[in-house]
Amino acid sequence: GYYCEEPLVTSLPPASFQNSSKLSDRRSPHYAKLNRREGMCSCLVYLVRTTWPISLYMCVFVCLCIYLQIFIGNSDTDTVVQHKLPHSIRTRYMRLLPLEGSPKGGMGLRLEVYGCTYKSDVADFDGRSALLYRFNQKSTSTVKDVISLRFRSHQAEGVLVHGEGQRGDFLTLELQRGRLILHLNLDDAKPQSTGRSSVMLGSLLDDHHWHSVQIERFNKHVNFTVDGHTQHFRSPGQEDTLEIDYELSFGGIPLPGKPGTFLHENFHGCIENLNYNGVNVIDMAKRRKPQIYTGNVTFSCSESSSVAVTFLGSTGSFLMLPADYSMESLSVRLQFRTWNQEGLLFSVPMSLDPDPINLLLQLSQARLLLSLSGGPQNSAQVFSGQNLSNGQWHSINRDFSLCNLVLVVDDVFDLKDSKLGFSIILGCPLFQSDFNCENPNRGYQGCLRLLFINNHPVDALQIQQESLSNYSQISFDVCNIQDRCLPNLCEHGGQCIQSWDQFYCDCSGTGYTGAPCHNSIYERSCEAFRKTGSQSSVFTIDLDGSGPLEHTQVNCTMADKVWTVVGHDHMRIIDIRGSTPRSPFVLIFSYTISPYHLRSLVTSSEHCQQEVKYRCRKSRLFDTWDGTPLSWWLDRDGVKRTYWGGFLPGVQQCSCSLDGNCRDMNYFCNCDADQDTW
């Protein structure tokens, strides 16, 4: 490897350090550098920030979204204690959370972090921009391609890479519903072309975290890797080369009207360390090389203004926002994502009378339900949307006014003197006894972002820092959603269905039962049906039980022995005329079960046989002069066989020779007598 033990904290400016509290100015966080003698860091929590991500090999305490480890410090004033991480990590921030101080009282800290700076060439795309890498010649034809990049985005749709040729070749990498899809075509654009393939990887990639992508192609063979998970596939069709005309575009398709392009959204987010066949595209763009056209692209990754919050618990998660007591109208805009079909998104109390009235917005059977509760009876229910528990971000933009509500519920109760206000409650707190929030199906589990109340943005981070804020079981500045169906652990085509906390497999129609659809509901052989007293008939069997082979239908013949009979598509006599060595007649059998099932059936059977009747008239099986076979058959492994009628393999004879009853004993097969009779 390369040297990666440089001191990283020493060179950081004071502005890179942040803290939650300090004893005095001489206890500021930037005094925590290991070999600095003046001052001392005395703080509860502070943040070390580097210009770009670094690879860490030693630290005191690192708290990342995916990494957490505790380190023991020194027990005196000057001893340096070193710790090495078992694996390198790449990070931009390091958060230190002191757990215990000195037994004598007080808490101080000096530290150094060793590693190496991470080289980053980054480009920011605003959904209308693109980078164009133009070739020196009119087109380029390659048998090998390597494309690698890292990206982050909070948008679920967008084209990352696109290139196409006039004869129909194309390569497109795009986000669709938060998953990456690679489209590849090495053949022409004719309707009968078989060279197209599309492969999907990843999930929830619109989480504004960095994700790595690599595409490696050699001829038809492709490795497609997303965040370390690789899928290998072979492109169909006849061609081995990818022919791209003029340019490759990154971040979008600049001319969506061109034939063959995908009319999808451009990418909105950041791309880092973009390499195409050894060319650092972003570095060339930053140096204004003529091969690169930069269309409204900036070379720094902007921070997202969207701060997500996660409602963690199925009971009791809530966030209370104060509201104006005199409000007569309310507008709410927000985005949410969840796997749960039920949950109270927010409630607004409209009256504190003995019979309180509340405006509720909740998920009900994966649809939005707006309703008024309380008063003489529950009423005014309005449904909207469908399939809103699919893990995607969904937007709510709703204005609520008293006038509209009176029109809806005028015959039920009068709201003309009511005022919206008191508070707006996101989630379902346990102290709201009217809402039955102790029911796990009642509370909201999921993420919210881009929350606006009466067109004013709600600053979730400010709410977190305020001492009087009222919330419970909330994670700020993160969406903790997980896709528990990736990878799909359901077997045999079972459908993976998930909620926020768990998943289960729907085995309906698969022929299998059990939690992961593992256990077959069918017997493994005809013999098992005979033991149950069944008569000869057509049965469904599963030859390998819970193995990868699907169940299949066979004909079971119950006699002295149990026979499993498999048919094919040539059960009748076929008349053959005019077959010659240069133009032989070829007959291919298609069996009623797959070759894999046939192999498993033969392997598990005590005895296996099949019969082919060959009726001949002046049609020899072997050449008279040198014995060259004029006809043969291929076994299940594709091996050419020239024996017939039950004779032993490797000997070009028929069974009449073995039994000594051939019509003409000068030949080993009846057909070789070349007689003018059948």
matplotlib code that plots the C-alpha trace (Angstrom):
import matplotlib.pyplot as plt

x = [0.0, 1.0, 2.0, -1.1, 0.1, 0.2, -0.8, -4.1, -5.3, -2.1, -2.6, -6.3, -7.3, -9.3, -12.5, -12.4, -13.2, -16.6, -17.8, -21.1, -19.7, -16.5, -15.2, -13.3, -11.6, -8.4, -10.4, -11.6, -11.7, -8.8, -6.5, -7.0, -4.0, -1.7, 1.6, 0.2, 1.3, -0.9, -4.5, -6.5, -9.7, -12.4, -15.7, -18.6, -18.9, -16.9, -16.6, -13.4, -14.0, -11.5, -11.7, -12.4, -12.8, -9.8, -8.8, -8.5, -6.1, -6.0, -8.4, -10.0, -13.7, -15.3, -19.1, -20.3, -23.6, -22.0, -19.1, -18.9, -16.1, -14.9, -11.3, -9.6, -7.4, -4.4, -4.4, -1.8, -1.0, 1.6, 1.4, 0.2, -2.1, -2.4, -5.3, -5.5, -8.8, -9.1, -10.2, -9.6, -12.6, -13.3, -15.0, -15.3, -16.4, -15.2, -17.3, -15.8, -18.2, -16.4, -17.9, -15.8, -13.3, -10.5, -11.4, -9.8, -12.3, -12.2, -12.0, -9.3, -8.2, -5.4, -5.3, -3.9, -5.5, -3.2, -4.1, -3.9, -5.9, -8.5, -8.2, -11.6, -12.6, -16.3, -18.9, -22.3, -25.3, -28.5, -30.8, -30.3, -26.5, -24.2, -20.6, -19.8, -16.7, -16.1, -13.9, -11.1, -12.6, -16.2, -16.9, -15.2, -15.6, -14.4, -14.3, -13.4, -14.8, -14.3, -16.5, -16.2, -17.7, -19.2, -22.4, -24.9, -28.4, -31.7, -33.6, -34.8, -34.6, -31.8, -29.4, -25.7, -24.1, -25.3, -23.7, -25.1, -24.1, -25.9, -26.3, -28.2, -25.5, -26.1, -25.0, -27.1, -26.7, -29.6, -31.4, -35.0, -37.1, -33.9, -32.3, -29.5, -30.3, -27.7, -29.1, -26.7, -27.1, -24.3, -26.4, -28.2, -31.5, -33.7, -36.9, -35.7, -32.4, -31.6, -28.6, -30.4, -30.1, -31.1, -29.8, -30.9, -28.9, -29.1, -32.0, -32.8, -29.9, -31.5, -30.5, -27.9, -25.1, -22.2, -22.5, -19.8, -20.4, -18.2, -19.0, -16.5, -17.2, -15.1, -16.9, -20.3, -19.3, -20.2, -19.6, -21.9, -21.0, -22.9, -21.5, -19.5, -22.4, -21.6, -23.9, -22.3, -24.3, -23.7, -25.1, -27.1, -26.9, -24.2, -21.8, -18.9, -18.1, -19.7, -19.8, -20.4, -20.6, -19.1, -19.4, -20.4, -22.6, -22.5, -25.3, -27.9, -28.8, -28.2, -30.4, -33.4, -34.8, -32.1, -33.3, -32.7, -32.2, -34.1, -36.4, -35.7, -34.8, -31.2, -29.2, -29.5, -26.7, -22.9, -20.6, -17.0, -13.9, -15.5, -13.3, -13.9, -11.4, -8.6, -9.6, -10.4, -13.3, -13.9, -10.2, -10.1, -13.2, -11.6, -8.5, -10.8, -9.5, -11.1, -12.4, -14.8, -17.8, -19.1, -22.7, -23.6, -21.6, -19.8, -16.9, -17.9, -20.6, -23.3, -24.8, -28.4, -30.8, -33.1, -32.8, -34.6, -35.9, -36.8, -39.7, -38.2, -40.8, -44.0, -45.5, -44.8, -42.6, -43.7, -42.5, -44.6, -44.4, -45.9, -48.6, -50.1, -53.2, -55.0, -54.6, -57.7, -56.0, -53.2, -51.0, -48.7, -46.1, -43.8, -42.3, -42.4, -41.1, -42.0, -42.7, -45.7, -49.2, -50.7, -49.6, -50.6, -48.5, -49.8, -52.7, -53.9, -56.2, -58.9, -60.8, -60.1, -63.7, -65.0, -65.4, -62.1, -62.0, -58.8, -57.7, -55.8, -53.7, -52.8, -51.8, -54.5, -53.9, -51.1, -53.3, -53.6, -56.6, -57.6, -60.3, -61.8, -62.2, -64.3, -67.5, -70.8, -69.2, -66.2, -66.6, -65.2, -62.9, -61.0, -58.7, -55.8, -53.0, -52.2, -49.2, -47.6, -45.8, -43.3, -40.3, -40.2, -40.4, -44.0, -45.0, -47.9, -49.1, -52.3, -54.1, -56.7, -59.1, -62.0, -64.3, -63.6, -64.0, -67.4, -68.6, -67.6, -69.0, -71.7, -74.4, -72.3, -70.9, -70.2, -66.6, -67.2, -65.9, -63.0, -59.3, -56.6, -53.8, -52.4, -49.9, -49.1, -48.1, -46.1, -46.4, -48.5, -47.5, -48.7, -50.2, -52.8, -55.1, -57.8, -55.6, -54.8, -51.1, -50.1, -51.3, -48.2, -50.3, -51.3, -47.9, -45.9, -42.6, -40.7, -38.9, -40.0, -38.2, -38.9, -41.5, -43.3, -46.0, -47.9, -45.0, -42.4, -39.7, -39.3, -35.7, -35.4, -31.8, -32.9, -35.7, -33.2, -31.0, -33.7, -34.0, -37.8, -38.4, -41.0, -40.2, -39.5, -37.9, -36.7, -33.4, -32.4, -30.5, -30.8, -33.4, -32.9, -34.9, -33.6, -34.6, -35.0, -36.0, -32.6, -31.2, -34.5, -34.3, -37.6, -37.0, -38.8, -40.3, -41.9, -42.8, -40.9, -43.2, -41.8, -42.7, -40.4, -39.1, -39.5, -40.3, -42.1, -42.4, -45.7, -45.6, -49.0, -48.9, -45.3, -45.9, -43.7, -44.4, -42.4, -41.0, -38.7, -40.9, -38.4, -40.5, -42.2, -45.8, -45.4, -44.1, -40.7, -41.5, -44.2, -43.2, -44.4, -47.9, -48.0, -47.4, -50.5, -52.6, -52.9, -53.7, -52.0, -52.5, -50.8, -49.2, -47.1, -43.8, -40.8, -37.8, -35.3, -37.7, -36.5, -33.8, -33.7, -35.7, -39.4, -42.2, -43.3, -46.0, -45.3, -47.3, -47.1, -47.8, -48.5, -47.7, -45.5, -42.9, -43.6, -42.7, -42.4, -43.3, -42.0, -43.4, -42.0, -43.2, -42.6, -44.7, -45.9, -44.0, -42.1, -41.5, -37.9, -37.0, -33.8, -31.4, -27.8, -24.4, -24.2, -27.8, -28.7, -32.1, -32.0, -34.7, -34.7, -36.9, -38.5, -39.5, -42.4, -40.0, -36.8, -33.3, -32.5, -35.5, -34.7, -31.1, -32.5, -35.1, -32.5, -30.1, -32.7, -34.2, -33.2, -33.6, -34.1, -34.9, -36.3, -37.2, -36.7, -38.0, -36.2, -38.0, -35.9, -36.0, -32.8, -31.5, -28.3, -27.1, -23.4, -21.4, -20.8, -17.1, -15.5, -18.2, -18.6, -21.9, -24.5, -26.8, -26.3, -27.9, -26.7, -27.0, -27.9, -24.3, -24.2, -21.9, -22.3, -23.6, -23.6, -25.0, -28.6, -31.3, -30.0, -26.4, -23.5, -22.0, -18.9, -19.8, -21.4, -24.0, -27.6, -29.3, -30.0, -26.2, -26.1, -29.1, -27.8, -31.1, -30.3, -32.0, -28.6, -25.8, -23.2, -24.4, -24.7, -28.0, -31.0, -31.1, -27.5, -28.8, -30.1, -33.2, -36.1, -38.6, -39.5]
y = [0.0, 3.6, 5.7, 6.7, 7.8, 11.6, 13.7, 15.3, 17.4, 19.5, 21.4, 22.2, 25.8, 26.7, 27.1, 23.3, 22.7, 23.0, 22.3, 22.2, 24.0, 25.3, 26.5, 29.5, 30.9, 29.1, 25.8, 26.2, 23.0, 24.0, 23.6, 19.9, 19.3, 16.7, 18.6, 22.1, 23.3, 26.3, 26.0, 22.8, 21.5, 21.2, 20.4, 17.9, 17.4, 18.8, 18.2, 18.0, 19.0, 18.5, 20.0, 16.7, 13.1, 11.4, 7.8, 7.3, 4.8, 6.1, 8.2, 8.6, 8.2, 8.2, 8.4, 8.0, 6.8, 3.4, 3.3, 3.6, 2.6, 3.4, 4.1, 4.4, 7.5, 8.1, 8.0, 10.8, 14.2, 13.4, 9.8, 9.4, 6.4, 5.1, 3.1, 1.7, 1.0, -2.5, -1.1, 2.2, 4.5, 7.5, 10.4, 14.1, 14.6, 13.1, 13.6, 12.9, 12.0, 11.9, 9.2, 9.4, 11.9, 11.7, 10.2, 13.3, 15.5, 17.5, 16.5, 17.5, 16.3, 16.4, 14.2, 13.5, 11.6, 9.8, 8.9, 10.5, 13.1, 11.9, 13.3, 14.4, 15.9, 16.7, 18.3, 19.6, 19.2, 21.2, 19.1, 21.2, 20.8, 18.2, 17.4, 16.3, 14.3, 14.7, 12.2, 13.2, 11.3, 11.1, 7.9, 5.4, 1.7, -0.3, -3.9, -2.9, -0.1, 0.8, 3.6, 4.5, 7.3, 8.2, 10.1, 11.5, 12.9, 13.5, 13.0, 9.5, 10.1, 11.2, 10.2, 9.8, 8.5, 8.3, 7.6, 6.3, 5.5, 6.1, 2.4, 1.9, 1.1, 2.9, 2.8, 4.6, 4.6, 6.3, 6.5, 5.3, 5.4, 5.5, 2.4, 2.4, 0.8, 0.1, -0.1, -1.6, -2.4, -3.6, -4.4, -2.2, -0.5, -2.8, -4.0, -7.6, -6.8, -9.0, -7.1, -5.0, -5.6, -3.7, -4.5, -2.9, -2.6, -0.8, 0.8, 4.0, 5.7, 9.1, 9.3, 12.1, 9.8, 8.9, 5.7, 4.1, 2.7, 0.8, -0.7, -3.1, -4.5, -6.8, -7.9, -9.1, -9.7, -7.0, -6.5, -3.9, -2.9, -0.6, -0.1, -3.3, -5.5, -6.9, -8.4, -10.1, -10.4, -11.2, -8.8, -10.7, -10.2, -10.8, -7.8, -7.5, -3.8, -0.6, 2.1, 5.7, 8.7, 12.1, 12.2, 10.8, 12.9, 12.8, 14.2, 14.2, 14.1, 17.5, 16.8, 14.7, 14.8, 12.6, 9.2, 6.4, 8.5, 8.0, 10.9, 10.9, 13.6, 14.9, 14.1, 16.5, 16.1, 15.6, 13.3, 12.6, 11.0, 10.3, 8.1, 6.8, 4.4, 6.0, 9.6, 11.7, 13.6, 16.1, 17.0, 17.7, 19.9, 21.8, 22.4, 23.6, 21.0, 21.4, 17.8, 18.7, 20.9, 22.1, 23.1, 25.0, 22.6, 23.8, 22.1, 22.1, 19.9, 22.1, 21.0, 20.1, 22.5, 19.6, 18.2, 15.0, 13.7, 10.1, 9.1, 6.0, 4.3, 2.6, 4.2, 7.5, 9.2, 12.8, 16.4, 19.3, 22.6, 25.8, 27.5, 30.9, 31.0, 33.3, 31.3, 30.9, 29.0, 26.5, 25.4, 22.4, 21.2, 18.3, 15.2, 11.8, 8.3, 5.1, 1.4, 1.4, 1.5, 3.1, 6.0, 9.5, 12.1, 15.1, 16.5, 20.0, 20.6, 23.1, 23.2, 22.5, 22.2, 19.1, 17.6, 18.4, 18.7, 17.7, 17.9, 14.7, 13.7, 10.0, 7.1, 4.5, 1.4, 3.3, 6.2, 9.7, 10.3, 13.8, 13.9, 15.7, 13.8, 14.7, 16.6, 14.8, 12.2, 11.6, 12.9, 14.7, 12.0, 12.7, 10.1, 10.8, 9.0, 5.3, 2.9, 5.6, 3.1, 2.1, 3.7, 6.6, 10.3, 11.6, 15.2, 16.8, 20.2, 21.0, 24.2, 24.0, 26.8, 27.0, 28.0, 24.9, 22.8, 24.3, 23.4, 19.8, 19.3, 22.0, 19.6, 18.0, 20.8, 24.5, 25.6, 29.3, 30.5, 28.1, 29.1, 26.8, 26.8, 25.7, 23.4, 21.2, 17.7, 15.5, 11.9, 10.3, 11.2, 8.9, 11.8, 12.1, 9.5, 10.3, 9.0, 5.6, 6.2, 3.1, 1.0, 0.2, 0.6, 4.1, 5.9, 7.1, 5.4, 7.0, 10.2, 13.7, 16.6, 20.0, 20.9, 24.3, 25.7, 28.6, 28.9, 29.2, 26.5, 24.6, 24.4, 20.9, 21.4, 24.6, 22.6, 20.0, 22.6, 24.5, 23.5, 23.9, 21.8, 19.0, 15.8, 12.1, 9.2, 11.4, 11.3, 14.6, 15.3, 11.7, 9.4, 5.9, 4.0, 0.6, -1.7, -5.0, -6.7, -6.0, -8.6, -10.5, -13.4, -14.9, -18.0, -19.6, -16.3, -15.3, -11.7, -9.7, -7.3, -5.0, -2.6, -0.2, -2.8, -6.2, -8.0, -11.2, -13.3, -13.8, -17.4, -17.3, -19.2, -20.3, -23.9, -23.4, -22.5, -21.4, -18.0, -17.6, -19.9, -22.7, -25.8, -27.4, -28.4, -31.2, -34.7, -35.4, -38.4, -40.7, -43.3, -41.0, -40.8, -44.6, -44.9, -42.8, -45.2, -42.9, -44.4, -43.6, -40.0, -36.7, -35.3, -32.3, -33.2, -31.2, -33.3, -31.5, -30.5, -27.1, -26.8, -24.4, -26.5, -25.5, -28.0, -29.6, -32.0, -35.6, -38.7, -41.3, -44.9, -47.2, -50.8, -53.5, -50.7, -47.0, -45.2, -41.5, -40.9, -37.7, -36.9, -34.8, -33.1, -35.9, -38.8, -39.7, -41.3, -38.7, -39.3, -38.5, -38.1, -36.9, -36.7, -36.5, -36.1, -32.5, -31.7, -34.1, -34.3, -33.0, -33.7, -31.9, -33.2, -30.7, -32.5, -31.6, -30.8, -28.8, -30.3, -29.6, -31.5, -34.3, -34.6, -34.5, -37.2, -39.5, -39.1, -39.9, -42.9, -46.6, -47.2, -44.9, -45.8, -44.1, -45.6, -44.3, -46.3, -46.0, -47.7, -47.9, -48.8, -48.6, -46.4, -47.6, -46.5, -47.1, -46.8, -50.1, -49.5, -47.9, -48.1, -44.3, -43.6, -42.1, -41.3, -40.6, -39.0, -36.7, -37.6, -35.1, -33.9, -33.2, -36.3, -38.0, -41.6, -44.2, -47.3, -48.3, -50.6, -51.3, -52.1, -51.1, -47.6, -47.2, -50.0, -49.2, -52.0, -52.7, -55.1, -57.7, -58.2, -58.8, -61.2, -62.9, -62.4, -59.8, -60.3, -60.5, -61.7, -60.0, -56.7, -55.5, -53.7, -54.7, -51.3, -51.8, -54.8, -51.9, -53.9, -52.4, -53.3, -51.7]
z = [0.0, 0.4, 3.4, 5.3, 8.8, 8.4, 11.4, 10.3, 13.3, 13.7, 10.5, 10.9, 11.5, 14.7, 12.7, 12.0, 15.7, 17.3, 20.8, 22.7, 25.8, 27.2, 30.6, 29.3, 26.1, 27.3, 27.1, 23.5, 21.4, 19.0, 22.0, 21.9, 19.5, 20.9, 21.1, 21.8, 25.2, 25.8, 26.7, 27.2, 25.6, 28.3, 26.6, 26.6, 22.8, 20.0, 16.3, 14.2, 10.6, 7.8, 4.3, 2.7, 3.9, 5.4, 6.0, 9.8, 11.4, 15.0, 17.0, 20.5, 19.7, 16.4, 16.0, 12.4, 11.0, 10.5, 13.0, 16.7, 19.0, 22.6, 23.4, 26.8, 27.4, 29.6, 33.4, 33.9, 32.4, 29.7, 28.6, 25.0, 24.5, 20.9, 19.4, 15.9, 14.1, 12.8, 9.4, 7.7, 7.5, 5.2, 6.9, 6.8, 10.5, 13.7, 16.8, 20.3, 23.1, 26.5, 28.7, 31.9, 33.2, 35.7, 39.1, 40.7, 38.8, 35.6, 32.0, 29.5, 26.1, 23.6, 20.6, 17.2, 14.3, 11.8, 8.3, 4.9, 3.1, 0.6, -2.9, -4.1, -7.5, -7.1, -9.4, -8.3, -10.7, -10.2, -12.3, -15.4, -15.8, -17.4, -18.1, -21.7, -22.5, -26.2, -28.1, -30.3, -33.2, -34.5, -32.6, -30.3, -30.4, -27.3, -26.3, -22.7, -20.5, -16.9, -15.3, -11.6, -9.6, -6.2, -5.9, -3.4, -3.9, -2.2, -5.5, -6.4, -10.2, -12.5, -15.3, -14.1, -17.3, -20.9, -24.3, -27.6, -31.1, -34.4, -35.1, -31.8, -29.2, -25.8, -22.2, -19.6, -15.8, -14.0, -10.7, -10.7, -7.5, -5.5, -7.2, -9.8, -13.2, -15.9, -19.4, -22.1, -25.7, -27.9, -31.0, -33.4, -32.8, -34.9, -33.2, -33.4, -31.7, -28.7, -27.4, -24.8, -21.1, -17.9, -14.4, -11.2, -7.9, -4.6, -2.7, -1.0, -2.8, -2.5, 1.2, 0.6, 1.6, -0.6, -2.7, -4.9, -8.4, -10.8, -14.2, -15.7, -19.2, -21.3, -24.6, -23.4, -19.8, -17.3, -13.6, -12.1, -8.5, -6.1, -2.6, -2.7, -4.0, -7.5, -10.1, -13.0, -16.2, -19.9, -22.5, -25.1, -28.8, -31.4, -30.9, -28.5, -28.9, -27.6, -30.2, -28.8, -31.1, -30.3, -26.5, -23.2, -20.9, -17.2, -14.9, -17.6, -21.3, -22.9, -26.0, -24.9, -28.5, -30.0, -31.2, -28.7, -25.6, -22.4, -21.7, -17.9, -15.4, -15.1, -12.0, -9.0, -6.6, -6.4, -8.3, -7.1, -8.6, -12.0, -14.1, -17.6, -19.0, -17.0, -17.6, -14.6, -16.1, -13.3, -13.0, -16.7, -16.4, -13.5, -15.6, -18.5, -21.0, -24.4, -24.4, -21.6, -21.8, -18.4, -18.6, -15.4, -13.3, -10.1, -8.5, -4.9, -3.3, -1.8, 1.5, 1.5, 3.1, 3.9, 7.4, 8.0, 11.3, 12.2, 14.4, 15.9, 18.1, 17.1, 20.3, 21.8, 19.1, 18.7, 18.0, 19.3, 17.5, 19.1, 17.0, 16.8, 19.0, 16.7, 13.5, 11.4, 8.7, 8.5, 5.6, 6.0, 3.5, 4.2, 2.7, 4.4, 3.8, 5.6, 5.2, 7.6, 6.2, 9.4, 11.5, 12.7, 10.9, 12.7, 14.8, 15.5, 18.4, 17.5, 20.7, 24.4, 25.3, 27.2, 23.8, 22.1, 18.3, 16.5, 12.9, 12.0, 9.1, 9.2, 7.0, 6.7, 4.5, 2.8, 1.9, 3.4, 5.6, 6.6, 9.2, 12.1, 15.4, 18.4, 18.7, 18.4, 16.1, 14.0, 10.5, 7.5, 6.2, 3.0, 1.4, -0.9, -2.6, -2.7, -2.0, 0.2, 2.4, -0.4, 1.2, -1.3, -0.4, -0.7, -0.6, 1.3, 0.4, 2.1, 3.2, 5.9, 6.5, 8.9, 6.0, 4.1, 7.2, 7.9, 4.4, 5.0, 8.4, 8.7, 9.6, 12.3, 14.5, 14.2, 14.0, 13.2, 16.6, 16.8, 16.4, 15.0, 17.5, 20.8, 19.1, 16.1, 17.1, 14.7, 15.5, 18.3, 22.0, 24.7, 26.7, 23.9, 25.3, 22.8, 19.9, 21.4, 20.8, 22.9, 19.9, 17.8, 14.7, 15.7, 16.1, 13.1, 12.3, 9.5, 8.3, 7.7, 5.9, 4.3, 6.9, 6.3, 8.6, 7.0, 4.4, 7.2, 7.3, 10.5, 11.6, 13.1, 14.4, 16.2, 17.9, 19.0, 20.6, 22.4, 26.1, 26.2, 23.1, 23.6, 21.7, 22.3, 20.4, 17.6, 15.7, 14.1, 10.9, 9.7, 8.1, 9.6, 7.0, 6.0, 3.1, 4.8, 1.5, 0.0, -0.4, -0.7, 1.7, 0.5, -1.5, -4.6, -5.7, -2.4, -2.1, 0.5, 2.4, 5.1, 7.8, 9.6, 12.1, 10.3, 7.1, 6.2, 3.1, 1.3, -0.1, -1.8, -5.1, -4.8, -3.6, -0.6, 3.1, 6.1, 7.1, 4.0, 1.7, 2.1, 2.7, -0.3, 0.0, -2.7, -2.5, -4.0, -6.1, -7.5, -4.9, -2.2, -3.8, -4.1, -0.4, 0.2, -1.9, -5.0, -8.4, -11.6, -12.6, -13.2, -10.0, -9.1, -7.5, -6.2, -7.1, -4.8, -2.0, -0.8, -3.4, -6.2, -8.7, -8.9, -8.7, -11.9, -13.2, -14.2, -15.1, -12.4, -13.4, -10.4, -11.4, -9.9, -10.1, -9.9, -13.1, -13.6, -17.2, -18.9, -22.4, -25.2, -28.4, -30.9, -29.7, -33.3, -36.2, -38.3, -42.0, -43.0, -46.7, -48.4, -45.5, -46.7, -44.9, -46.2, -45.3, -42.5, -40.8, -37.2, -34.7, -31.3, -28.5, -26.1, -22.9, -20.7, -17.9, -18.0, -18.5, -14.9, -13.7, -16.0, -14.6, -11.1, -11.9, -13.5, -10.6, -8.0, -9.9, -9.4, -13.2, -16.1, -19.7, -22.9, -26.3, -29.8, -32.6, -35.9, -38.9, -41.9, -45.6, -47.6, -44.8, -43.1, -39.7, -40.5, -43.7, -45.4, -46.2, -43.1, -40.5, -40.2, -38.4, -40.7, -37.7, -34.1, -31.0, -28.3, -24.6, -21.9, -21.7, -25.5, -26.1, -29.5, -29.2, -32.0, -30.3, -30.7, -29.4, -25.9, -26.9, -24.7, -25.0, -27.2, -29.6, -32.9, -32.9, -32.3, -29.9, -32.6, -32.8, -29.1, -29.2, -32.4, -34.4, -37.0, -40.4, -42.1, -39.7, -41.9, -40.3, -36.8, -37.3, -39.3, -41.1, -42.4, -44.6, -46.8, -47.8, -49.7, -47.1, -43.7]

ax = plt.figure().add_subplot(projection="3d")
ax.plot(x, y, z, "-o")
ax.set_aspect("equal")
plt.show()
